[in-house]
């Protein structure tokens, strides 16, 4: 339980940390979307965004004027600047820290020179708001030995020349060798390219060509042969700059302003926003710290804030970081201590509650009564062990149903293994009946004083659980009733075995009546309360209704307890239980062993009697004994011995308790019969043995419900007309 609590605390801490991390990450990743086009206007053509003042469609409200109109057949088409008929690759409206003017990247044709004549020229942008960018474009000519020139309106505005490399590697181009480059003048709106031959003639194979190209695009794909590879292309990207005349200054138009304010020796503030200045939405903050190089120098750190960035001295920043770290560690440590305190408090309260519950269970389950019995000095304290509930839960695998040995109306018996390796039977009551607590404690006290090989040994009990629990020695081979009435082939009840079991039961009862510290009356002798150990020796069990009596007492006056079919008629009528009442019940068990029939059966006729005792006595009176005996008895025993045992059983079943033998006398007679069985050859004739003549007895039959209950080791009720079927003890 402790490890589970620690595990839960660690999982809770991990959950809190992950929650904070994901919250911060979500906040950092969240981007504010600013619309680029006007409302209800198409914003994208193909993969290119079309921001206002550019626009698509016949609705002139979507673009500023005709120069900003974009043709787009459908969403998958390529956008075209309609007035100039240039394919648009990208549009930027400016407004960033690095770019304060808008740019337009378009595809522009390559000029090839065939027989000294240029085959094409770049678009004429005269009268438009667009110019060819001086800083983003570069003029490139693939030619050597000739002068490549840029022309605008019949004027030469620039050119370049390279020397020829006459080696085999004619495709090699290093600017100045086989090809050349030069910048263009500002505000250029139209441009043509030509080549000046100086006395040399060229073949008409168009190997010389020139083009204006986006410098960044060209540099990103540059290689020694990149200029020559352009020959396979008809167009290359070119950057146009654009602005709106007679409006605002370029910085105001593009939503970017730049101010340097010195607040103190450690902080410098720079204000910068971006957005679409042509729409009415709020501008978006720029993270200037992520743009370009370190803006604050080696001794300070850039910190972005809305609208500007701050250069903070490293010492102050480190101090703030340390402060934040300490605050975070303090908060984390405080949270950890809070969780540990809460966990320890929970454990303390749970332990206290568990202890109170155990105290309550101990009192309710008769613990105080047991303590009273122990303090009286009449009980052997050393033999009673109080088990802990955890030990019994572990031994029975938390009372797993696979460990059930037997169950009935009052409880369930489980097979368990103690920490020392002993196999035990753990009897757990199903319900708590406070009226039965005295019987339960009585069983504990009585069994603790018994030390006999034919009585089930009590190892201890557990009273701090919701229901009381008894722990017995494990008896592996079930109860006698199972073998009598189900005829187990693994262990057939032969005549010799039946005689031995009867003698062992009689010996145990004789010990309880006469040899224990106090005379003990079992009060519920029946075949289901006789268990068989690993060697099939009989063990008397279930002392829930047993009573010890003073030596000078002859009987107990109590409410009637017992099981019909085994119940002494004299006790039933007078409520006075004597040692002869146990003799009567033993007599019924002895008849069960002889006949193999159940003590109560509704299959017998009214004349025969529902109770086995009445049926047996009647049969003997009618000289029909051998008609009702079990086949194993007839087959294995001599007639003389069988008649002797039958006469003994009949005497035990006498309606008058005074005329019944004592258990000591019963034991002595059975031992004599057993010795006679061993010494004789079984040749004695049936006619030579006479029945023991007793006074005639009236049949006493029972066909009503039970008179009382008591918890039994087999898990079933002690008193019932119809026995609840029990699971026999079995080995794992």
SEDRENDREN-135392 format. One line per 8 residues: number of its first residue (from 1); their letters; for each residue x, y, z of C-alpha. Coordinates in steps of 0.25 Angstrom, whole numbers. Layout:
! residues N
NUM> A> X,Y,Z ~ ...
This chain:
! residues 732
1> XXXXXXXX> 0,0,0 ~ 12,9,3 ~ 18,7,-10 ~ 5,10,-17 ~ 4,23,-10 ~ 18,27,-14 ~ 15,23,-28 ~ 3,31,-29
9> XXXXXXXX> 10,43,-23 ~ 21,42,-34 ~ 10,41,-45 ~ 3,54,-39 ~ 16,62,-39 ~ 19,57,-54 ~ 5,61,-58 ~ 7,75,-52
17> XXXXXXXX> 20,77,-59 ~ 15,73,-72 ~ 3,81,-70 ~ 11,94,-68 ~ 20,90,-80 ~ 9,87,-90 ~ 2,100,-85 ~ 14,109,-88
25> XXXXXXXX> 17,102,-101 ~ 3,104,-106 ~ 4,118,-102 ~ 17,120,-109 ~ 12,113,-121 ~ -1,120,-122 ~ -1,130,-134 ~ -10,141,-137
33> XXXXXXXX> -16,141,-150 ~ -17,154,-158 ~ -25,153,-171 ~ -17,157,-183 ~ -28,160,-193 ~ -41,168,-192 ~ -53,161,-186 ~ -61,153,-197
41> XXXXXXXX> -49,153,-206 ~ -41,141,-210 ~ -28,140,-202 ~ -20,130,-209 ~ -17,125,-223 ~ -10,112,-224 ~ 1,112,-214 ~ 2,127,-214
49> XXXXXXXX> -5,137,-204 ~ -10,149,-210 ~ -10,160,-200 ~ -17,174,-202 ~ -15,183,-209 ~ -13,172,-219 ~ -26,164,-222 ~ -33,154,-230
57> XXXXXXXX> -46,154,-238 ~ -55,164,-245 ~ -59,171,-232 ~ -50,183,-233 ~ -52,185,-218 ~ -42,173,-216 ~ -30,181,-221 ~ -25,195,-221
65> XXXXXXXX> -24,198,-236 ~ -22,191,-249 ~ -7,189,-247 ~ -10,181,-235 ~ -20,171,-242 ~ -17,157,-241 ~ -22,147,-251 ~ -25,133,-246
73> XXXXXXXX> -33,123,-253 ~ -36,114,-241 ~ -30,111,-227 ~ -20,101,-234 ~ -16,111,-245 ~ -3,120,-245 ~ -6,135,-242 ~ -2,145,-253
81> XXXXXXXX> 0,160,-251 ~ -10,164,-262 ~ -5,177,-267 ~ 10,172,-269 ~ 6,157,-272 ~ 16,152,-262 ~ 15,139,-254 ~ 15,143,-239
89> XXXXXXXX> 23,134,-230 ~ 22,141,-217 ~ 16,155,-211 ~ 22,162,-199 ~ 15,175,-194 ~ 27,179,-186 ~ 26,184,-172 ~ 37,176,-165
97> XXXXXXXX> 49,180,-159 ~ 58,176,-170 ~ 48,180,-182 ~ 41,193,-181 ~ 36,193,-196 ~ 27,182,-203 ~ 33,172,-213 ~ 28,163,-224
105> XXXXXXXX> 35,151,-229 ~ 31,148,-243 ~ 37,139,-255 ~ 45,147,-265 ~ 50,142,-278 ~ 64,138,-282 ~ 70,146,-294 ~ 78,137,-304
113> XXXXXXXX> 87,143,-314 ~ 87,137,-328 ~ 95,143,-339 ~ 97,155,-330 ~ 83,158,-327 ~ 75,157,-314 ~ 63,148,-315 ~ 55,154,-304
121> XXXXXXXX> 55,165,-293 ~ 49,167,-279 ~ 35,173,-277 ~ 33,188,-278 ~ 28,193,-265 ~ 28,208,-269 ~ 16,215,-263 ~ 14,204,-252
129> XXXXXXXX> 17,205,-237 ~ 27,194,-240 ~ 42,195,-242 ~ 53,184,-243 ~ 60,183,-230 ~ 74,188,-230 ~ 78,180,-217 ~ 71,167,-219
137> XXXXXXXX> 74,165,-234 ~ 87,163,-242 ~ 90,163,-257 ~ 97,151,-262 ~ 103,148,-276 ~ 108,135,-281 ~ 118,139,-291 ~ 133,142,-292
145> XXXXXXXX> 141,151,-301 ~ 130,160,-303 ~ 123,171,-296 ~ 109,168,-290 ~ 101,181,-289 ~ 88,185,-281 ~ 80,195,-289 ~ 68,204,-285
153> XXXXXXXX> 60,212,-295 ~ 72,212,-305 ~ 82,215,-294 ~ 93,206,-289 ~ 91,206,-274 ~ 102,195,-271 ~ 109,183,-275 ~ 120,172,-272
161> XXXXXXXX> 131,165,-279 ~ 138,152,-277 ~ 151,145,-282 ~ 150,131,-289 ~ 155,118,-284 ~ 159,110,-296 ~ 161,97,-289 ~ 152,85,-291
169> XXXXXXXX> 143,89,-279 ~ 135,99,-287 ~ 123,98,-278 ~ 131,103,-266 ~ 127,117,-261 ~ 134,125,-251 ~ 130,140,-251 ~ 140,147,-260
177> XXXXXXXX> 143,134,-267 ~ 133,129,-278 ~ 122,137,-271 ~ 121,151,-263 ~ 111,158,-254 ~ 108,172,-250 ~ 98,180,-242 ~ 87,189,-248
185> XXXXXXXX> 83,203,-246 ~ 72,208,-237 ~ 58,210,-242 ~ 59,202,-254 ~ 46,199,-261 ~ 50,193,-274 ~ 62,186,-279 ~ 68,179,-291
193> XXXXXXXX> 81,171,-293 ~ 90,172,-305 ~ 104,167,-308 ~ 116,175,-315 ~ 124,166,-324 ~ 138,172,-327 ~ 142,166,-340 ~ 139,152,-336
201> XXXXXXXX> 127,144,-342 ~ 119,134,-334 ~ 111,122,-338 ~ 96,123,-339 ~ 95,112,-328 ~ 90,122,-317 ~ 102,119,-307 ~ 102,133,-302
209> XXXXXXXX> 91,138,-293 ~ 88,148,-282 ~ 77,149,-271 ~ 73,157,-259 ~ 71,148,-247 ~ 67,148,-232 ~ 81,148,-226 ~ 76,140,-214
217> XXXXXXXX> 70,130,-222 ~ 82,129,-231 ~ 92,128,-220 ~ 84,117,-213 ~ 86,108,-225 ~ 99,113,-229 ~ 110,103,-234 ~ 121,105,-244
225> XXXXXXXX> 112,101,-256 ~ 99,108,-250 ~ 100,119,-260 ~ 101,109,-272 ~ 89,101,-266 ~ 80,113,-268 ~ 81,110,-283 ~ 71,99,-281
233> XXXXXXXX> 61,109,-275 ~ 53,119,-282 ~ 50,128,-270 ~ 56,131,-256 ~ 51,138,-243 ~ 52,153,-243 ~ 49,162,-231 ~ 41,175,-233
241> XXXXXXXX> 39,186,-223 ~ 26,193,-222 ~ 21,205,-214 ~ 9,214,-214 ~ 12,229,-218 ~ 5,241,-211 ~ 1,233,-199 ~ 9,232,-186
249> XXXXXXXX> 23,231,-184 ~ 28,217,-187 ~ 31,214,-172 ~ 16,218,-168 ~ 10,210,-180 ~ 17,198,-176 ~ 14,198,-162 ~ 28,199,-157
257> XXXXXXXX> 35,210,-149 ~ 48,210,-142 ~ 52,218,-130 ~ 64,217,-120 ~ 60,221,-106 ~ 71,221,-96 ~ 64,219,-82 ~ 75,215,-73
265> XXXXXXXX> 89,210,-75 ~ 85,196,-76 ~ 72,196,-85 ~ 70,200,-99 ~ 56,199,-105 ~ 53,197,-120 ~ 39,198,-125 ~ 35,190,-137
273> XXXXXXXX> 21,184,-142 ~ 17,177,-155 ~ 4,175,-162 ~ -4,179,-174 ~ -5,194,-174 ~ -15,194,-185 ~ -25,187,-176 ~ -31,192,-163
281> XXXXXXXX> -27,180,-154 ~ -17,183,-142 ~ -2,181,-146 ~ 5,168,-141 ~ 17,169,-132 ~ 31,164,-138 ~ 41,156,-130 ~ 53,164,-134
289> XXXXXXXX> 62,156,-125 ~ 60,144,-136 ~ 63,153,-148 ~ 78,154,-152 ~ 90,155,-144 ~ 91,158,-129 ~ 85,172,-128 ~ 90,175,-114
297> XXXXXXXX> 104,172,-114 ~ 113,162,-106 ~ 110,168,-92 ~ 95,168,-93 ~ 83,159,-96 ~ 72,162,-106 ~ 58,160,-99 ~ 46,162,-108
305> XXXXXXXX> 33,169,-103 ~ 21,173,-110 ~ 24,185,-119 ~ 39,185,-117 ~ 51,177,-111 ~ 60,180,-99 ~ 75,179,-98 ~ 77,175,-84
313> XXXXXXXX> 91,175,-77 ~ 95,160,-75 ~ 98,163,-60 ~ 84,168,-58 ~ 78,157,-67 ~ 86,146,-59 ~ 81,152,-46 ~ 67,151,-51
321> XXXXXXXX> 68,137,-56 ~ 74,133,-43 ~ 63,140,-36 ~ 53,132,-45 ~ 60,119,-43 ~ 60,121,-28 ~ 45,124,-28 ~ 42,112,-37
329> XXXXXXXX> 50,103,-28 ~ 44,109,-16 ~ 30,107,-22 ~ 33,93,-27 ~ 39,89,-13 ~ 27,95,-6 ~ 18,87,-15 ~ 26,75,-12
337> XXXXXXXX> 26,77,3 ~ 11,80,2 ~ 9,67,-6 ~ 17,59,4 ~ 10,65,16 ~ -3,62,10 ~ 1,47,7 ~ 7,46,21
345> XXXXXXXX> -6,52,27 ~ -14,42,18 ~ -6,30,23 ~ -7,35,37 ~ -22,37,36 ~ -24,23,29 ~ -15,16,39 ~ -23,22,50
353> XXXXXXXX> -36,19,43 ~ -32,5,41 ~ -28,3,55 ~ -41,8,60 ~ -48,-1,51 ~ -40,-13,56 ~ -43,-9,70 ~ -58,-9,66
361> XXXXXXXX> -57,-22,60 ~ -49,-28,71 ~ -60,-24,81 ~ -72,-28,72 ~ -65,-41,69 ~ -65,-45,84 ~ -51,-40,87 ~ -54,-35,100
369> XXXXXXXX> -61,-48,103 ~ -49,-56,99 ~ -40,-47,108 ~ -50,-50,120 ~ -48,-64,117 ~ -33,-63,116 ~ -32,-55,129 ~ -40,-65,137
377> XXXXXXXX> -28,-74,137 ~ -36,-86,132 ~ -31,-86,118 ~ -17,-90,113 ~ -13,-76,107 ~ -1,-82,100 ~ -8,-90,90 ~ -17,-79,85
385> XXXXXXXX> -10,-70,74 ~ -17,-57,70 ~ -14,-56,55 ~ -13,-43,47 ~ -23,-41,36 ~ -12,-38,26 ~ -5,-51,29 ~ -18,-59,26
393> XXXXXXXX> -21,-51,14 ~ -7,-54,9 ~ -8,-69,12 ~ -21,-70,5 ~ -18,-61,-7 ~ -28,-51,-2 ~ -38,-62,0 ~ -38,-66,-14
401> XXXXXXXX> -50,-75,-19 ~ -40,-85,-24 ~ -36,-88,-9 ~ -50,-91,-4 ~ -50,-105,3 ~ -65,-105,7 ~ -76,-95,9 ~ -90,-94,15
409> XXXXXXXX> -100,-85,22 ~ -91,-80,33 ~ -77,-79,26 ~ -67,-83,16 ~ -54,-91,19 ~ -41,-87,11 ~ -28,-94,9 ~ -16,-86,13
417> XXXXXXXX> -1,-86,15 ~ 5,-79,26 ~ 19,-72,25 ~ 25,-84,32 ~ 20,-94,21 ~ 9,-100,29 ~ -4,-103,22 ~ -16,-99,29
425> XXXXXXXX> -31,-98,28 ~ -37,-84,30 ~ -51,-83,34 ~ -57,-69,30 ~ -72,-66,35 ~ -81,-61,24 ~ -89,-51,33 ~ -87,-46,47
433> XXXXXXXX> -98,-51,56 ~ -96,-45,70 ~ -105,-55,76 ~ -95,-66,71 ~ -82,-59,77 ~ -83,-66,90 ~ -83,-79,82 ~ -71,-75,74
441> XXXXXXXX> -63,-71,86 ~ -67,-83,93 ~ -62,-92,81 ~ -48,-84,82 ~ -47,-86,97 ~ -52,-101,97 ~ -43,-105,85 ~ -31,-98,92
449> XXXXXXXX> -32,-108,103 ~ -33,-120,95 ~ -21,-129,91 ~ -25,-142,85 ~ -21,-149,72 ~ -35,-150,68 ~ -40,-136,70 ~ -37,-125,60
457> XXXXXXXX> -26,-116,66 ~ -29,-101,66 ~ -17,-92,63 ~ -23,-79,66 ~ -33,-68,62 ~ -34,-54,56 ~ -44,-44,62 ~ -39,-31,56
465> XXXXXXXX> -46,-34,43 ~ -61,-31,39 ~ -64,-45,41 ~ -58,-55,51 ~ -48,-65,46 ~ -43,-78,51 ~ -30,-85,47 ~ -29,-100,48
473> XXXXXXXX> -20,-111,44 ~ -22,-115,30 ~ -30,-128,29 ~ -28,-132,14 ~ -38,-143,12 ~ -52,-137,14 ~ -63,-142,23 ~ -68,-156,27
481> XXXXXXXX> -82,-153,21 ~ -76,-152,7 ~ -70,-165,7 ~ -82,-172,13 ~ -92,-167,4 ~ -84,-165,-9 ~ -76,-178,-9 ~ -62,-173,-12
489> XXXXXXXX> -54,-183,-20 ~ -41,-177,-16 ~ -44,-180,-2 ~ -55,-191,0 ~ -61,-192,14 ~ -58,-206,17 ~ -64,-213,29 ~ -50,-212,36
497> XXXXXXXX> -49,-197,32 ~ -63,-194,38 ~ -60,-201,51 ~ -47,-193,52 ~ -54,-180,49 ~ -65,-183,59 ~ -55,-186,70 ~ -47,-174,67
505> XXXXXXXX> -59,-165,68 ~ -63,-172,81 ~ -49,-170,87 ~ -50,-155,84 ~ -64,-153,90 ~ -59,-162,102 ~ -47,-152,104 ~ -56,-140,103
513> XXXXXXXX> -66,-146,113 ~ -57,-152,124 ~ -42,-148,121 ~ -42,-133,118 ~ -39,-123,129 ~ -54,-120,129 ~ -65,-130,123 ~ -68,-125,109
521> XXXXXXXX> -81,-128,102 ~ -80,-127,87 ~ -95,-125,84 ~ -94,-127,69 ~ -88,-140,66 ~ -91,-144,52 ~ -84,-150,40 ~ -81,-137,33
529> XXXXXXXX> -74,-132,46 ~ -65,-144,45 ~ -53,-141,36 ~ -42,-151,31 ~ -27,-147,31 ~ -16,-151,21 ~ -16,-165,27 ~ -32,-166,27
537> XXXXXXXX> -32,-165,42 ~ -45,-159,48 ~ -44,-145,54 ~ -56,-139,62 ~ -58,-124,57 ~ -68,-113,59 ~ -69,-109,74 ~ -78,-97,71
545> XXXXXXXX> -89,-102,80 ~ -80,-109,90 ~ -81,-107,105 ~ -72,-110,116 ~ -79,-113,130 ~ -74,-114,144 ~ -70,-127,149 ~ -81,-128,159
553> XXXXXXXX> -92,-125,148 ~ -99,-136,140 ~ -106,-128,130 ~ -108,-114,123 ~ -121,-107,122 ~ -121,-100,109 ~ -129,-96,96 ~ -129,-108,87
561> XXXXXXXX> -117,-109,77 ~ -114,-120,68 ~ -117,-126,55 ~ -130,-134,52 ~ -127,-149,50 ~ -116,-148,61 ~ -123,-141,72 ~ -126,-148,85
569> XXXXXXXX> -141,-149,86 ~ -140,-148,102 ~ -132,-135,100 ~ -142,-130,90 ~ -153,-132,100 ~ -147,-127,112 ~ -136,-117,107 ~ -126,-124,117
577> XXXXXXXX> -114,-128,110 ~ -105,-139,116 ~ -93,-147,112 ~ -103,-158,108 ~ -109,-148,97 ~ -95,-149,90 ~ -96,-164,91 ~ -109,-164,84
585> XXXXXXXX> -103,-155,73 ~ -92,-165,72 ~ -101,-176,71 ~ -107,-170,58 ~ -93,-168,52 ~ -91,-183,56 ~ -104,-187,48 ~ -99,-179,36
593> XXXXXXXX> -87,-187,36 ~ -94,-200,37 ~ -105,-196,27 ~ -99,-186,18 ~ -112,-178,18 ~ -115,-164,22 ~ -120,-160,36 ~ -133,-153,30
601> XXXXXXXX> -139,-159,17 ~ -153,-156,11 ~ -151,-168,2 ~ -155,-177,13 ~ -169,-180,16 ~ -177,-175,27 ~ -177,-189,33 ~ -162,-190,32
609> XXXXXXXX> -160,-176,38 ~ -153,-164,32 ~ -142,-164,43 ~ -131,-175,41 ~ -131,-177,56 ~ -146,-181,56 ~ -144,-189,43 ~ -132,-197,49
617> XXXXXXXX> -138,-200,62 ~ -151,-205,55 ~ -143,-214,45 ~ -136,-220,57 ~ -149,-223,64 ~ -154,-229,51 ~ -142,-238,50 ~ -138,-231,37
625> XXXXXXXX> -125,-225,40 ~ -117,-231,29 ~ -127,-226,19 ~ -123,-211,22 ~ -108,-213,24 ~ -98,-207,14 ~ -92,-217,4 ~ -78,-214,9
633> XXXXXXXX> -82,-217,23 ~ -89,-231,19 ~ -77,-234,10 ~ -66,-231,20 ~ -71,-234,34 ~ -74,-246,41 ~ -89,-247,45 ~ -85,-248,59
641> XXXXXXXX> -77,-236,59 ~ -88,-228,51 ~ -98,-232,61 ~ -90,-228,73 ~ -88,-214,67 ~ -103,-213,63 ~ -107,-217,77 ~ -97,-206,82
649> XXXXXXXX> -103,-196,73 ~ -117,-200,77 ~ -113,-198,92 ~ -108,-184,88 ~ -121,-181,82 ~ -129,-184,94 ~ -140,-174,97 ~ -136,-174,112
657> XXXXXXXX> -122,-167,114 ~ -120,-175,126 ~ -120,-188,119 ~ -110,-183,109 ~ -95,-187,111 ~ -85,-177,113 ~ -75,-173,102 ~ -64,-180,111
665> XXXXXXXX> -72,-193,111 ~ -75,-191,96 ~ -60,-189,93 ~ -57,-202,101 ~ -67,-210,94 ~ -62,-206,80 ~ -48,-208,84 ~ -52,-222,89
673> XXXXXXXX> -60,-225,75 ~ -48,-220,68 ~ -38,-229,75 ~ -48,-241,73 ~ -49,-237,58 ~ -33,-238,58 ~ -32,-251,66 ~ -44,-259,61
681> XXXXXXXX> -46,-265,47 ~ -60,-261,46 ~ -65,-275,47 ~ -75,-272,58 ~ -89,-275,54 ~ -100,-265,52 ~ -109,-273,61 ~ -99,-273,73
689> XXXXXXXX> -101,-258,75 ~ -113,-253,80 ~ -118,-239,79 ~ -117,-230,92 ~ -131,-230,97 ~ -136,-216,102 ~ -149,-211,105 ~ -158,-208,94
697> XXXXXXXX> -157,-194,89 ~ -166,-186,81 ~ -162,-180,68 ~ -158,-166,69 ~ -158,-160,55 ~ -155,-146,51 ~ -161,-138,39 ~ -159,-124,43
705> XXXXXXXX> -150,-113,42 ~ -137,-111,49 ~ -136,-106,64 ~ -123,-98,64 ~ -110,-95,57 ~ -96,-94,60 ~ -84,-91,51 ~ -76,-103,47
713> XXXXXXXX> -62,-105,41 ~ -68,-111,29 ~ -75,-97,26 ~ -89,-102,27 ~ -100,-100,38 ~ -100,-109,50 ~ -115,-111,49 ~ -123,-114,37
721> XXXXXXXX> -133,-124,32 ~ -127,-124,18 ~ -112,-124,19 ~ -106,-113,10 ~ -96,-120,0 ~ -82,-117,4 ~ -69,-118,-4 ~ -60,-128,2
729> XXXX> -46,-125,6 ~ -36,-127,-5 ~ -22,-125,-7 ~ -16,-114,-16
